[in-house]
Amino acid sequence: MKRDYIEFQERSIAKGYLITFRCYGTWLHGDERGSADRRYYNRVGTAKIAPDPEKVERKAALLKETPFILGAKERKIVADAITEVCITRGYGLYAQNVRTNHAHIVVSNSGKPERLMDSFKAYSTKALRMAGRISANTKPWSRHGSTRYLWTDEHISQAIEYVINGQGDELPTFD
C-alpha cells in the first residue's frame, strides 16, 4: 500500500486559524442561539444544548460578575491589543472584528491556536486595565473560546469573508 505523504504534508500544519472568544456572561447554556459544554455536547455530530430559558436564568444567577459588554472605546482598545500581539509575536493577522460581546481573529502561525487566543485575551485585558476601562479584578472573557483550523487558502478566504462581512450591521460608535 502506497502512502500519500504529499497530502499528509499539506494537512500536517494549519495555514491559519479562526479564533473566537466571548465576553464574560454574554452567552449562557440554554441560550436560544445554541451552546455546547465540555462534557456532553462538544463532540462532532452531536446536537447542541436545546434552548431553555429556565437554564439561562439559573446560569445567570450563578454569574460572579455582571456580563461584560464592549463599547466603542473598549472595542478599539481590544482591536489595537490584538494587532499589537500579532506584531510583537510575529503572527500573520489576516482579519479581525471585535464586536460588543465577542471577537473574531483570522491569524497565521505554526503554534497552537489556544496559545494564540490566550495571548489575545491577556494583551486585551491588560490594555483595558491600563486605559481604566475595567478594574484590576474584572475578568472580561469567558473561559476558552473557539479555535478553528484553516488548512487551505480557500479556508482562509472564507474565514476572512465571514469575519469581515458576516457579522451583521456596523456597530454604532457612541458609548
MIDO-686750 format. One line per field, with one value per residue: residue number from 1; x, y, z of N, C-alpha, C in turn. Coordinates in Angstrom, 2 decimals. Layout:
BEGIN
i	NUM,...
nX	X,...
nY	Y,...
nZ	Z,...
caX	X,...
caY	Y,...
caZ	Z,...
cX	X,...
cY	Y,...
cZ	Z,...
END
This chain:
BEGIN
i	1,2,3,4,5,6,7,8,9,10,11,12,13,14,15,16,17,18,19,20,21,22,23,24,25,26,27,28,29,30,31,32,33,34,35,36,37,38,39,40,41,42,43,44,45,46,47,48,49,50,51,52,53,54,55,56,57,58,59,60,61,62,63,64,65,66,67,68,69,70,71,72,73,74,75,76,77,78,79,80,81,82,83,84,85,86,87,88,89,90,91,92,93,94,95,96,97,98,99,100,101,102,103,104,105,106,107,108,109,110,111,112,113,114,115,116,117,118,119,120,121,122,123,124,125,126,127,128,129,130,131,132,133,134,135,136,137,138,139,140,141,142,143,144,145,146,147,148,149,150,151,152,153,154,155,156,157,158,159,160,161,162,163,164,165,166,167,168,169,170,171,172,173,174,175
nX	0.84,0.65,1.55,0.22,2.17,2.39,-0.18,-0.35,1.68,0.58,-1.60,-0.59,0.25,-1.54,-2.63,-3.64,-5.76,-9.09,-10.06,-12.14,-13.40,-15.44,-17.13,-17.39,-20.16,-22.04,-23.20,-24.94,-25.39,-28.14,-29.08,-30.92,-29.48,-28.06,-25.73,-22.74,-21.28,-18.41,-18.49,-20.71,-21.89,-20.05,-19.01,-18.20,-20.86,-22.80,-25.78,-26.44,-26.89,-30.24,-32.45,-33.34,-34.96,-35.25,-32.91,-31.04,-31.69,-31.01,-28.23,-27.46,-27.95,-25.83,-23.61,-20.62,-19.98,-21.33,-22.51,-20.09,-19.80,-18.60,-18.04,-17.73,-15.20,-13.86,-13.87,-12.14,-9.76,-9.34,-9.09,-6.76,-4.97,-4.97,-3.79,-1.29,-0.31,0.03,2.00,4.12,4.62,4.95,2.83,0.74,-1.68,-4.72,-7.40,-9.69,-12.42,-13.92,-16.57,-19.53,-19.86,-18.05,-15.01,-13.50,-10.79,-8.66,-5.83,-2.37,0.02,2.41,2.07,0.19,-3.31,-4.73,-2.87,-2.33,-4.87,-4.97,-2.96,-4.12,-6.32,-5.03,-3.35,-5.37,-6.91,-5.02,-4.58,-7.15,-7.32,-5.16,-6.09,-8.05,-10.59,-11.58,-11.66,-9.01,-9.69,-11.62,-12.80,-12.87,-13.41,-14.96,-14.42,-12.04,-12.79,-13.29,-11.42,-10.69,-9.24,-7.59,-7.00,-6.42,-5.84,-8.30,-9.95,-8.95,-9.67,-12.49,-12.90,-11.96,-13.83,-16.16,-15.52,-15.16,-17.42,-19.61,-20.84,-23.03,-24.69,-22.90,-21.44,-22.60,-20.78,-21.00,-20.92
nY	-1.18,2.12,5.10,8.38,10.81,13.45,14.59,14.31,16.08,18.52,18.80,18.65,20.87,23.64,26.35,28.59,30.08,30.42,32.27,32.67,34.46,35.04,37.60,37.76,36.13,36.60,34.70,32.15,28.73,27.07,29.19,30.67,30.76,28.49,26.23,24.68,22.25,21.24,18.54,16.86,17.88,18.57,17.26,16.28,16.18,15.81,17.03,20.46,22.10,22.30,25.14,26.79,28.70,28.71,27.43,29.30,31.40,30.18,29.82,32.48,33.45,32.34,33.75,35.47,38.06,40.97,40.58,41.22,43.81,45.18,48.49,51.15,52.38,50.43,48.32,49.30,49.46,46.72,45.72,47.08,45.94,43.26,43.56,44.47,42.17,40.47,41.84,41.97,39.24,38.11,37.02,36.36,38.53,38.26,39.13,40.83,41.26,42.98,42.72,43.66,41.66,39.65,38.53,38.05,36.56,36.11,34.42,33.63,31.22,28.91,27.84,26.57,27.11,27.71,28.86,31.22,32.43,32.77,34.70,36.86,37.43,38.03,40.29,42.05,42.31,43.46,45.89,47.05,47.41,49.17,51.38,52.15,51.12,48.81,47.23,46.10,43.54,42.61,40.17,39.95,38.03,35.02,31.57,29.82,29.41,29.46,27.61,27.30,25.34,26.26,24.96,25.40,27.84,28.62,28.08,30.04,32.36,32.13,32.32,34.92,36.40,35.76,36.88,39.61,40.39,38.90,39.48,41.02,44.23,47.39,48.54,51.00,54.01,55.40,55.65
nZ	0.00,-0.93,0.63,0.94,1.17,0.41,0.70,3.47,4.26,3.38,5.08,7.61,8.99,9.95,7.89,8.96,11.52,12.72,15.25,18.01,20.73,23.59,25.46,29.01,30.43,28.37,26.74,27.59,28.73,27.30,25.92,23.23,20.85,20.82,22.38,23.69,25.85,27.78,28.41,27.45,25.11,23.14,20.98,17.68,15.43,17.36,18.93,19.81,23.00,23.83,23.41,26.41,28.46,31.27,32.12,31.28,33.02,35.48,35.10,34.77,37.32,38.66,37.89,38.68,38.28,36.58,33.20,30.65,28.42,25.41,24.65,22.18,22.62,24.13,22.28,20.33,21.81,22.35,19.71,18.92,20.75,19.91,17.40,18.27,19.62,17.41,15.93,17.81,18.36,15.90,14.45,11.64,10.77,9.34,9.41,11.59,13.86,16.23,18.30,20.21,22.11,21.58,19.92,16.74,15.08,12.35,11.77,11.12,12.08,13.27,15.73,18.59,18.47,20.80,22.46,21.06,21.29,24.08,24.33,22.93,24.57,27.01,26.40,25.60,27.94,29.66,28.30,28.45,31.20,31.67,30.32,31.98,31.69,32.78,36.01,38.24,39.11,37.38,35.16,31.92,29.91,28.72,29.62,27.73,24.27,20.72,18.41,15.28,12.80,9.83,6.82,4.12,1.47,0.53,2.73,4.47,3.04,3.13,5.89,6.39,4.91,6.36,8.90,8.31,6.73,7.58,9.99,10.54,10.90,10.85,13.85,16.19,16.99,19.31,22.94
caX	0.00,1.43,1.03,0.21,2.90,2.14,-1.40,-0.01,2.44,-0.31,-2.55,0.04,0.36,-2.61,-2.17,-4.14,-6.80,-10.17,-10.15,-13.26,-13.62,-16.61,-17.11,-17.93,-21.58,-22.89,-23.81,-25.04,-26.00,-29.58,-29.39,-31.62,-28.51,-27.42,-24.48,-22.12,-20.50,-17.18,-18.67,-21.66,-22.37,-18.92,-18.47,-18.64,-22.05,-23.81,-26.63,-26.14,-27.85,-31.51,-32.84,-34.01,-34.93,-35.03,-31.48,-30.35,-31.91,-30.19,-26.82,-27.26,-27.91,-24.53,-22.52,-19.93,-19.95,-22.30,-21.95,-19.19,-20.11,-17.61,-18.49,-16.87,-13.82,-13.30,-13.63,-10.92,-8.64,-9.13,-8.58,-5.36,-4.20,-4.82,-2.78,0.00,0.12,0.48,3.27,5.12,4.94,5.16,1.68,0.18,-3.08,-5.48,-8.61,-10.25,-13.65,-14.26,-17.98,-19.88,-19.79,-17.07,-14.01,-13.06,-9.48,-8.11,-4.41,-1.49,1.15,2.54,1.86,-1.14,-4.25,-5.12,-1.84,-2.59,-6.06,-4.58,-2.22,-5.07,-7.10,-4.16,-3.00,-6.59,-7.25,-4.03,-4.84,-8.39,-6.99,-4.28,-6.91,-9.04,-11.93,-12.02,-10.90,-7.95,-10.22,-12.61,-12.43,-13.77,-13.61,-15.43,-13.36,-11.66,-13.30,-13.32,-10.19,-10.93,-8.07,-7.78,-5.98,-6.14,-6.04,-9.75,-10.45,-8.57,-10.53,-13.84,-12.87,-11.84,-15.14,-17.07,-15.15,-15.34,-18.74,-20.66,-21.14,-24.18,-24.54,-21.84,-21.79,-22.54,-19.54,-21.26,-20.87
caY	0.00,3.35,6.19,9.68,11.72,14.83,15.02,14.45,17.33,19.66,18.89,18.45,22.17,24.54,27.62,29.66,29.74,31.35,32.26,33.46,34.39,35.80,38.35,37.04,36.16,37.07,33.59,31.13,27.46,27.16,30.35,30.29,30.64,27.19,26.23,23.37,22.19,20.46,17.14,16.04,18.48,19.18,16.26,16.47,15.43,15.78,18.22,21.48,22.17,22.88,26.39,26.56,29.97,28.48,27.14,30.59,32.10,29.53,30.13,33.92,33.62,31.85,34.63,36.16,39.46,41.27,40.30,42.27,44.27,46.11,49.70,51.54,52.62,49.14,47.55,49.85,49.04,45.28,45.57,47.53,44.94,42.09,43.94,44.51,40.78,39.94,42.49,41.58,37.81,37.67,36.32,37.00,38.91,38.39,39.90,40.79,42.01,42.99,43.07,44.05,40.54,38.66,38.95,37.05,36.85,35.14,34.61,32.51,30.94,27.46,27.41,26.08,28.23,28.05,29.79,32.50,33.00,33.23,35.95,37.92,37.76,38.66,41.64,42.86,42.58,44.43,47.18,47.60,47.87,50.34,52.50,52.46,50.70,47.75,47.22,45.09,42.19,42.26,39.15,40.29,36.99,33.70,30.57,29.28,30.04,28.57,27.63,26.53,25.19,26.61,24.14,25.81,29.26,28.80,28.17,31.36,33.34,32.01,32.83,36.38,36.88,35.62,37.82,41.00,40.69,38.02,39.77,41.91,45.65,48.15,48.92,52.45,54.43,56.08,54.81
caZ	0.00,-1.05,1.45,0.28,2.05,0.00,1.39,4.89,4.42,3.19,6.17,8.91,9.66,9.50,7.32,9.81,12.48,13.03,16.71,18.53,22.17,24.03,26.71,30.16,30.75,27.28,26.01,28.62,28.33,27.16,25.08,22.00,19.76,20.95,23.12,23.90,27.08,27.62,28.73,26.69,23.87,22.44,20.07,16.30,15.07,18.41,18.98,20.81,24.11,23.37,24.08,27.68,29.20,32.71,32.31,31.15,34.30,36.52,34.83,35.03,38.78,39.14,37.46,39.77,37.88,35.54,31.87,30.16,27.06,24.88,23.97,21.07,23.10,24.51,21.05,19.71,22.65,22.12,18.35,18.94,21.51,19.04,16.41,18.98,19.81,16.13,15.59,18.80,18.32,14.53,13.88,10.46,11.00,8.10,9.65,12.94,14.05,17.65,18.44,21.59,23.05,21.16,18.93,15.76,14.52,11.41,12.00,10.76,12.95,13.36,17.11,18.97,18.46,22.17,22.96,20.40,21.90,25.41,24.16,22.57,25.77,28.02,25.94,25.62,29.34,30.16,27.66,29.03,32.57,31.58,29.85,33.01,31.25,33.68,37.27,38.33,39.35,36.36,34.19,30.81,28.90,29.14,29.58,26.43,23.06,19.56,17.62,14.05,11.96,8.43,6.17,2.75,1.17,0.42,4.11,4.98,2.36,3.68,7.26,6.29,4.46,7.50,9.95,7.87,6.17,8.08,11.39,10.69,10.64,11.53,15.22,16.43,17.63,20.58,24.14
cX	0.89,0.77,1.15,0.86,2.69,0.90,-1.12,0.71,1.53,-1.26,-1.90,0.18,-0.72,-1.99,-2.61,-5.21,-7.87,-10.39,-11.28,-13.27,-14.68,-16.34,-17.83,-19.45,-22.52,-23.53,-23.81,-25.65,-27.52,-30.02,-30.01,-30.68,-27.81,-26.12,-23.99,-21.43,-19.33,-17.41,-19.51,-22.02,-21.24,-18.24,-19.05,-19.84,-23.11,-24.57,-26.11,-27.18,-29.10,-31.79,-33.67,-33.92,-34.71,-33.57,-30.67,-30.48,-31.05,-28.71,-26.53,-27.17,-26.56,-23.35,-21.94,-19.84,-21.06,-21.68,-21.16,-19.50,-19.06,-18.30,-17.49,-15.42,-13.15,-13.00,-12.35,-9.68,-8.32,-8.56,-7.11,-4.46,-3.97,-3.75,-1.39,0.54,0.73,1.83,4.38,5.57,5.11,4.05,1.20,-1.31,-3.76,-6.69,-8.98,-11.53,-14.03,-15.68,-18.28,-19.72,-18.83,-16.08,-13.69,-11.71,-9.12,-6.61,-3.63,-0.35,1.23,2.36,0.46,-2.11,-4.70,-4.13,-2.02,-3.78,-5.75,-3.83,-3.16,-5.87,-6.25,-3.78,-4.22,-6.99,-6.30,-4.29,-6.09,-8.13,-6.15,-5.05,-7.98,-10.46,-12.48,-11.15,-9.89,-8.50,-11.32,-12.04,-13.36,-14.12,-14.17,-14.26,-13.24,-12.28,-13.31,-12.03,-10.37,-9.66,-8.44,-6.65,-5.57,-6.32,-7.53,-10.39,-10.16,-9.45,-11.96,-13.92,-12.78,-13.19,-16.15,-16.78,-15.45,-16.78,-19.89,-21.11,-22.32,-23.81,-23.34,-22.34,-21.74,-21.26,-19.75,-21.19,-22.03
cY	1.25,4.46,7.51,10.71,13.18,15.36,15.22,15.77,18.55,19.86,18.76,19.76,23.09,25.81,28.80,29.15,30.83,31.22,33.18,33.32,35.40,36.56,37.55,37.24,36.55,35.96,32.39,29.85,27.60,28.34,29.88,30.15,29.28,27.31,24.80,23.40,21.24,18.96,16.38,16.59,19.11,18.16,16.50,15.59,15.34,17.10,19.20,21.40,22.88,24.19,26.10,27.84,29.79,28.17,28.44,31.38,31.51,29.86,31.60,34.18,33.19,32.75,35.37,37.66,39.70,40.93,41.49,42.57,45.30,47.28,50.04,51.73,51.30,48.28,48.01,49.41,47.56,45.05,45.98,46.53,43.69,42.36,43.95,43.11,40.25,40.54,41.98,40.13,37.25,36.83,37.08,37.27,39.14,39.29,39.81,41.62,41.88,43.53,43.43,42.91,39.43,39.27,37.76,37.50,35.74,35.42,33.40,32.43,29.44,26.95,26.88,27.26,28.65,29.04,31.18,33.19,33.53,34.56,37.11,38.38,38.51,40.09,42.57,43.25,43.63,45.81,47.84,48.13,49.14,51.58,52.89,52.05,49.54,47.80,46.08,43.68,41.79,41.21,39.31,39.14,35.71,32.72,30.01,30.08,29.00,28.74,26.72,26.51,25.51,25.96,24.64,27.32,29.58,28.90,29.55,32.43,33.31,32.57,34.36,36.98,36.85,36.68,39.25,41.30,39.87,38.30,40.71,43.36,46.24,48.54,50.43,52.80,55.16,55.11,55.12
cZ	0.00,-0.22,0.71,1.21,1.66,0.69,2.88,5.12,4.31,4.37,7.55,9.69,9.09,8.93,8.17,10.75,12.48,14.53,17.13,20.04,22.55,25.29,27.79,30.29,29.62,26.46,26.96,28.07,28.35,26.32,23.77,20.80,19.77,21.74,23.27,25.26,26.86,27.77,27.71,25.31,23.06,21.52,18.67,16.03,16.16,18.43,20.02,21.92,23.60,24.09,25.32,28.52,30.70,33.01,32.21,32.45,35.41,36.33,35.11,36.53,39.36,38.74,38.66,39.52,36.87,34.19,31.36,28.70,26.65,24.18,22.87,21.51,23.46,23.28,20.37,20.49,22.41,20.72,18.28,19.67,20.66,17.99,17.05,19.22,18.52,15.72,16.51,18.63,16.91,13.95,12.64,10.68,9.67,8.30,11.12,12.95,15.52,17.77,19.89,22.58,22.63,20.17,18.03,15.23,13.54,11.39,11.52,11.75,13.06,14.79,17.35,19.04,19.86,22.78,22.34,21.07,23.30,25.33,23.83,23.78,26.79,27.63,26.01,27.03,29.91,29.58,28.21,30.44,32.53,31.13,30.87,32.64,32.08,34.94,37.25,38.53,38.37,35.42,32.99,29.87,29.51,29.02,28.17,25.28,21.96,18.77,16.42,13.21,10.51,7.64,4.79,2.60,1.05,1.80,4.70,4.36,2.90,5.09,7.26,5.89,5.62,8.56,9.55,7.48,6.75,9.49,11.59,10.45,11.36,12.91,15.37,17.18,18.94,21.74,25.04
END
